[in-house]
């Protein structure tokens, strides 16, 4: 069964993966990941998701927490959090392979009304656990749907719901369930995060974000940091720097153009903060990555 899911995901990725090894599917939020060599560090603000590692190994850092995932492990991200990740074990003969599904708060909310309450064990937004056999089986049936396109509109919603159900029954189910509570701190913070993601280039006072979340500024600041591990200002700064890096690497933008595009008024400040986050000033890092 395990090799069957691996073979199915690799078969899909072999045909459809882009240059980053990401193969999207007709099922919204479901993607296959494939890598044939150790990757560079990847900086991103992760969305709530479940990642089933099927082959190879990956290392993920969030704040002071670090996780290493190998075949048979699942990575669960239960809030919008900054992560640094790297594929650490992969080869042409045995590619790193994983299957990722975005977590859907609406599906979680619907299931939560039908399931017994669970005790929560804390607010850590990134968790790890062995992949449950039922979850693995549901993932296989989701991938098999891709071979029968006419069946996707009819069956995908039920299988996505089942996938979430097995996650909610797992040992981190209570933490996942917070995503489905409309008035939970996680969902309130998520409303502000959505605006930060969309409008990161403009100044966003904490008072404006707190109002979106329906909290006082002090309460919002506390809960935002508890959920994301960053202050709102730090979160926006990382969004800006990650987007600026993408503009320079993918679109060939100059450092000054990238800085102004993402909202920096001072190129010197941009260069200084970029170096702190990525280890090198922007021009030097782009040259190094392009040479590599």
N, C-alpha and C positions, 0 to 999 in steps of 0.2 A: 504493500500500500504506500509506504513512504517513498520508494523509488518511483512508483507510478506518478505521484504528485510532482516529484522532481522532474521526471521526464516530460510531463505535460507542460510544466512551466517553462522549462528550457526550450522545448519545441516552439512554444509561442514566442519566447524572447529571441530565439535565433532568427526568426523571420521579421520581427517588428521592432526590435530594440533600436533606439536612437543612438547617437554617438556617446551619450552618457550611460548607455546600458539600460535605459528605462523603456519598457514596452507597455504601452497603455492598452486597455481592453474596452470593449463596448459596454462593460458594466461600470457605471460611474464610481470613481474612487478606488477601483481595483487595478493595480499595476504589478507587473513582474519586473524584477531587477536582475541583471546579469552582468558579471564582471570577470574578465579573464586574467587580470593581474592586480596586484596590490595598488590601491588608489591613493591619490593625494588626499589631504584633509579636506573635508567638505563642511562648510559653515552654512547653517540654515536655521530658520525659525520653524521648527516642526509643528505640524497640526496634529490633533488627536488621531491616532492610528494604531493598528495592530500590524506587526511585521513578523511573518513566519520565516525563519531562516531554514533553508532546505539543504544547503551545501556551502562549505567554506566558513569563513569567520569574519566578523565585523566588530569594531570597537567604537563605542559611543560615549562621549563625555558631555555631561550637563552640569555646569557649575563645578562643584567639588566631587560630584558623583561620576564614576566610570563603570561601564558595563562591557563585557566581552560576550558576544553571542555566536554560537556555533550551531551546526545542524541539529534540529530538534528543539531549539529555543524559540521563544516568542518575545519580542520587544513590544511593550505597551506604552504609548505616549498618551497621557490623559489631559493635556492642556497645551496651549501654544507656548512652546518653550524653546530657547536657543540651544542648539546642539552642535557638537563638532564630531563628525563621524569619519571612519576610514575602513575600507575593506582591507583586512590584514592577511587573508588567506584565500588565494584564487589562482587558477592557472588555466591554460587553454584546454587541458584534458579534464580538469575538474573545476569548472567556473564557480565563483561565488553566485549563489542563487537565492532569492527570497521573493515572497509574495506579500504585498502590502494592501491593506484595505483601510480607507478612512473610516473613522468611527462616526456614526450618525446619531446626533442627540435626539432626533425625533423617534428613531427606532428604539433607542435606549429608553426613552420616556414611556413609549407604548408597552415595552416588555416589563418595565419596572412596576407598572400598575398591576401586573398579573403574577408577580413573583414575591416571595417572602422577603422581608427586610433583612439586611445583612449588617454586621458590625464592620465599621471602617477601621483601618489600621494606620491612618495618617494621611498626609497630603502630598507625598512624593509624587510628582507628575510623570516620572519615568519609572517603569517597573520591568522586571524580567521574570519569566516562569517557563517551565517546560511546556511544549505545545501539547495540549490535550488531544487524545485520539479522536474524540467527536469533532473537535474544531478542525483537525487535519482532514477528516473525512468530508466535512462540509466544504472546505477549501478545494478539495479534489473535484467535488461535484460542481462547484462554481466554475472551475477551469474547464471541465468537460462541456459545460454549456457553450463555450466559445466555439466548439466544433459543430454545434447545431444552432446557428444564428437565429433561425425562426423560433426557437424555444426561449431565447433570452428575454423578450418582453413578457412572456407568460410566467417564467419561473424565477427570474433573478431576484425579485423582491422577497420571495419566501426564503430563498437561500441566504440572502444577505441578513435577513431577520434571524435565521437559525444561527448564522455565524456569530452575531451579537449575543444571542441567547447563551451559547456555550462560553463566551467570554464572561458574561455576567455570572455564570455559575462557577467560574474559576476563583482562585484565592484573592484576586484583585477586583472582584466583581463590584464590591461596595464603592471603590474609588471610581470605577468606570461609570457607575450609576449616577454619580454627581453630575456627569455631563448631561444627563437627561432631566435634571431638576430645574425647572424654569427660573426659580428664585434662588438657586444655589450661588455661592460666591464664585464658583468656577464659571457658571453661565453668565453672571453679571460681568465678571472680568472679561469674558470672551466678547461681550458686546463692545467694550472699549478696545480690545485687541483688534477686532475687525476694522475699526476706524483707523487705528494706528497702521495696520497693514495697507489700507487703501490710501491714506493721506499722510504717509510718513514724511513727505517732503515739506509739509507746512508746520508751523509752530502749533503745538497742541497743549494748551495749559492743562495742568492736572485737574483743575476745577471743571473744565469742560468734559474731560474723560470720566471724572467721578459722577457728574450729572448723568452721563449716558449709562453708567452702571447703577444708578440709583443709590449712591453712597455719599457720605461726607468725604471730603478730600483726605482726611487722616485715615479713615476706615478703608477707603479705596487704596491708598498707598500701601497699607499693611496687607490687604488681601491680594493686591496685584503682585507684590513681592512673594507672598506665600505660594501663589499659584505658578508664577513664571520664573521665580528665582532672581528676578531683576526689578529695579524700579521702573516706572513708566519711561523716564528719560533715558535710562540705559537700554531699555527695550527698543525705543525709537532709534537710538544711535546705532544699535546693531543692525536693525532693518536697513538703515541708510547705508551703512558700510557694506553689507552683503550685496545690496542692489548696485552700489557703485562698483564693487568688484566684478559683478556680472557684466555691467556695461563696458568695462575696460577689456575683459577677457572675451566676451561673446560678440560685442559690437564694435570693438576697437576705439572706444571713446578715450580721449586724453584724460589725465588725472583731474585737470581743472574743470573740464566739461562734466565729468562724472560727479565731481564734488558739488557743483552748482545745480546739477539736475536733481540730486537727492536732497537738496536743501541747505547745504553748507554755504555760508557767506564768505568764510575764510578758507582758502586752499591750504594755508599753513596749518590751521586747526585740523582740517581733514587729513592731511598727511601725517600729523602727529597721532591722531586717534586711529587711523588705519594701521600704522606701524605697531601700535599697542595691541590691536586685535589680531593682526595676521603675522606679526613678527618682522615684517620688512616694510619700508615705505612703498607706496603704490607702484611707482614706476619700476623699481627694482624687483618687486614681487611679480609683476606682470611679465617682465623680461625673463625671469627665472622659469615661470610656468610655461611661457611660450617656447622657450628653449627645450624644456622637458617634453 
